[in-house]
Amino acid sequence: MTRERAGSAATTLSEYLSSPSVMMIAAGVLAGGIIGFSLGRCNNGPAGAQNNSALKSQSQAATFKKGTSPAFSTAGDESHVSLGNITTVPFQELYSVLSSLPPGKLDDLAAQLRQLPDDKQTAATIATFFKAWAHIDPKAALRAATMFKSAEAKTTAISAVIDSADVTQAEALARAIKEWPDGTVGRGQRDSFLASALAKWAQIAPPDAAKFFDTTSAAGKHFYWTASTIAQNWAALDPQSALSWAQSLAEKDGFNHAINGAVTGWWSKDHAAAEAHALAHLSDSSGRQLATHLANYIYSRDPERAKDWVNNLPDVQARTQATNMLVAQMGWSDPKAATEWAATLPPDVRDSSLRQAVHTWAATDPSATGDWINTLRGVARDQAASAYTNGLVGRDPAVAAQWAMSISDAKLRGSSLDRVASEWLRKNAAEASTWIQNSGLPVDQKQRLLALAPKPASR
């Protein structure tokens, strides 16, 4: 359907508001008026004028004017409801009007939306309308959302309903989605929608959400996060029951994260008990992953406690993994602080964490990073300089080479020079060769670096 045909069914805002009859009776029909929005994006021309005249003579309507209350009008016995640019209407105002309409009128409005062309403006209108409808009757809104023929419009409408519906309605939505006939949406989309509804349901009734989850034969990536969310919310109420449920899922591929969710939820209820549980399971990769996940969760709520807890992990692999995660977290907001903290770590975990921190900081402020590295001494300075060299080689190999030469440890200096020479010779062999020949390095080391040049392709 073209925009002109879609618009021919309703009056334009300016024509309608200028109607003398509207101005005379608007104040007296608030209780019985029907809200109208111009569905069309264009009502110009003879056809539009004819339809505008017909609408005034045979239907009751009203319009939204941005920043004002709706104006209501009645004329004749027939009712006509249409939608226009509702994306500009304050949500509470839109909700107030739509909630006053009979359910059938909302279905009529949804039917009008299904006739619009697929574009960004239509998508925005669909999302706005279904978000408001979801607060009125989410099950009816969901049912109407599945009736769009366009896959994009259907996805937009369904997502708007699930995202906007109150958590108390999540159970009803989850049950409705589970009963969708085959072909309503693709299997992957159905799983994604069901997972979202379940995660919302878990906010208020996690045990019930877990029981329902067990009946869905849930599998695949869409449900990994949902299982973790259910376990986390449940553990905040009943840690042992939630943990037992999560452990029963752990045998399924990809669902081991449910245990992580249960332990983080447990931590919100009992810090010490959850931390002790994680400490008791550091002997394998899943246990170390659990410790890292818990450290991340603790950091989001109490950064200093998280750092102290990680520093005291008895397993060096778990400590390294968790420390790297904290450095990454800190680096997003304060790379300088992350680097300074990494430099204070014990030697057995400092190297990888400091490298990561320096790399992050140098990407945003290389000058400040270099100045800070020069305040260090000993092993920490060498590790930081080596990491800094790696970050510089792609942008300025000559400067990177000078930093590599400044490293005191012979083995670390050699490996850093190898990386610089390999990259530099690949990008500019003549320039790199000249620098190597004039570097003052021992002859055998110069020869080794020059040998790193890419070999010419054979003919």
Sequence and secondary structure as in RCSB ss.txt:
>XXXX:A:sequence
MTRERAGSAATTLSEYLSSPSVMMIAAGVLAGGIIGFSLGRCNNGPAGAQNNSALKSQSQAATFKKGTSPAFSTA
GDESHVSLGNITTVPFQELYSVLSSLPPGKLDDLAAQLRQLPDDKQTAATIATFFKAWAHIDPKAALRAATMFKS
AEAKTTAISAVIDSADVTQAEALARAIKEWPDGTVGRGQRDSFLASALAKWAQIAPPDAAKFFDTTSAAGKHFYW
TASTIAQNWAALDPQSALSWAQSLAEKDGFNHAINGAVTGWWSKDHAAAEAHALAHLSDSSGRQLATHLANYIYS
RDPERAKDWVNNLPDVQARTQATNMLVAQMGWSDPKAATEWAATLPPDVRDSSLRQAVHTWAATDPSATGDWINT
LRGVARDQAASAYTNGLVGRDPAVAAQWAMSISDAKLRGSSLDRVASEWLRKNAAEASTWIQNSGLPVDQKQRLL
ALAPKPASR
>XXXX:A:secstr
  HHHHHTTS  HHHHHT HHHHHHGGG TTT        S   SHHHHHHHHHHHHHEEEEE  TTS  EEE  
SSEE      GGGS HHHHHHHHHTS HHHHHHHHHHHTTS SSHHHHHHHHHHHHHHHTT HHHHHHHHTT SS
HHHHHHHHHHHHHHS GGGHHHHHHHHHT  TTSS HHHHHHHHHHHHHHHTTT HHHHHHHHHHTT  SGGGHH
HHHHHHHHHHTT HHHHHHHHHHHTTSTTTTHHHHHHHHHHHHH HHHHHHHHHTT SSHHHHHHHHHHHHHHHH
H HHHHHHHHHT S HHHHHHHHHHHHHHHHHH HHHHHHHHHTS HHHHHHHHHHHHHHHHHH HHHHHHHHTT
  HHHHHHHHHHHHHHHTTT HHHHHHHHHT SSHHHHHHHHHHHHHHHHHH HHHHHHHHHTS   HHHHHHHH
TTS      
